[in-house]
Amino acid sequence: MSLSKPFEPRGFRTFFAARWSEFLHENYRNPEEVSVAFGVRYQTALNWWNGANKPGGEFVMMAVLRHGDALTKHMGEETA
């Protein structure tokens, strides 16, 4: 008997990219501000902003250090 997985990895990637995008919209004015805040190229920031991509772990950690509980709460909220 195997234990069920709490989430499917590919589905979680899509979920995370969408949630990251929502978080950026709530905490930054535009992709330019995201680019400066995280030290990434504008195109990378735009991809995050649009939910087309998700960040690597180092950028998530930067967000945790800057936004702390607000980020973890946002990521854990139930979707409607």
Secondary structure as the mmCIF struct_conf table of DSSP 4:
data_model
#
loop_
_struct_conf.conf_type_id
_struct_conf.id
_struct_conf.beg_label_comp_id
_struct_conf.beg_label_asym_id
_struct_conf.beg_label_seq_id
_struct_conf.end_label_comp_id
_struct_conf.end_label_asym_id
_struct_conf.end_label_seq_id
HELX_LH_PP_P HELX_LH_PP_P1 LEU A 3 LYS A 5
BEND BEND1 PRO A 6 PHE A 7
HELX_RH_AL_P HELX_RH_AL_P1 PRO A 9 ASN A 27
BEND BEND2 ARG A 29 ASN A 30
HELX_RH_AL_P HELX_RH_AL_P2 PRO A 31 PHE A 38
TURN_TY1_P TURN_TY1_P1 GLY A 39 GLY A 39
HELX_RH_AL_P HELX_RH_AL_P3 TYR A 42 TRP A 49
TURN_TY1_P TURN_TY1_P2 ASN A 50 GLY A 51
BEND BEND3 ALA A 52 ALA A 52
HELX_RH_AL_P HELX_RH_AL_P4 GLY A 57 HIS A 67
TURN_TY1_P TURN_TY1_P3 GLY A 68 GLY A 68
HELX_RH_AL_P HELX_RH_AL_P5 ASP A 69 GLY A 76
BEND BEND4 GLU A 77 GLU A 77
HELX_LH_PP_P HELX_LH_PP_P2 GLU A 78 THR A 79
#
